[in-house]
Amino acid sequence: MLLILALWQWQFGDGGRQDLKQKQQQLDAQEAQINELKRRNDRLEAEVASLKTGLEAIEERARSELGMVKDGETFIQVVNPPEDQN
């Protein structure tokens, strides 16, 4: 009877095999999340470094996100008509 109780505790009790398996799955999920966040941080770090060192990156961002143009430039926007107006 003691052997059965010990085996049950080993399999299902606190710190048993199932508990260990659950903890390992949680650890794997957290490690995957950490790795994704590290990749994101690396991309952001590279973007910040580019913005700090290169005026080209700042100019590109100003043009694409803010619609800015340089002095003396002419901005031409081409708008295609909707497809239903033939």
N, C-alpha and C positions, 0 to 999 in steps of 0.2 A: 504494500500500500504506500509506503514511504517513497519507493522508487517511482510509482505512478504520479504521486504528487510532485516529486522533483522534476520529472519529465514534463508535466503540465506547466509548471512554473517556468522551466527553461524555454518552452515553446511559446506560451501565451502571457506570462507574467511581465511585470515591469523589468525592462532590460532584457527581455527574452528575444528570440529570433524575430518575431513579427515587429516588435518595437524597434529593433535594430534596422530592419528592412525599411520601416516607415521613416526613421531618422535619416537613413542613407538616401532615400528618395527626396526628402526635404533638402538635404545637403546638395544633391545633384542639381536640383532646381535653382537653389540660391547661387551655386557656382556658375550656372549658365547665365543667370541674370547679372551677376558680377562681371562676367566676361563681356556681355553685351554693353554694359555701362562703361567698361574700360575702352571698348572700341569707339563708343560715342564720344567719350572724353578725348581720346586721341584725335578724332576728326575735328572736334571743337578746338583743341589745342593747336592743331595745324592751321586752322582757319584764323585763329587769333594771331598766330605768328605771321601769317601772310598779311593780315591787315596792319600789323605793326611795322612791317618792313617794306611793304610794297605799295606805292601809290596806285599802281595799276589795279590791284584788287579793290582798293577803296573806290577808284573811279568806276570800275565795272559794277560794283554794288550800287553806287549812286545812280548809274544809268539804268540798271535793270529794275531796281526796287523803288527808286524815287522818281524816275523819268527825267533826270537832270541832263542838261546838255552844256557843252563848253561855250564860252563866248565866241561869237563868229560862226558857230555851227547852225545849220538849219535842220530842224527835226521834221521829218515827213512820216506820217502814219498812214499806212495803207489799210483800209477797212474793206473787207470782202462783204458783198451784200449777202443777206441770208439766202439759203438755197431755195426757199419757197417763192422768191420774187424773181422769176425768170422773165 
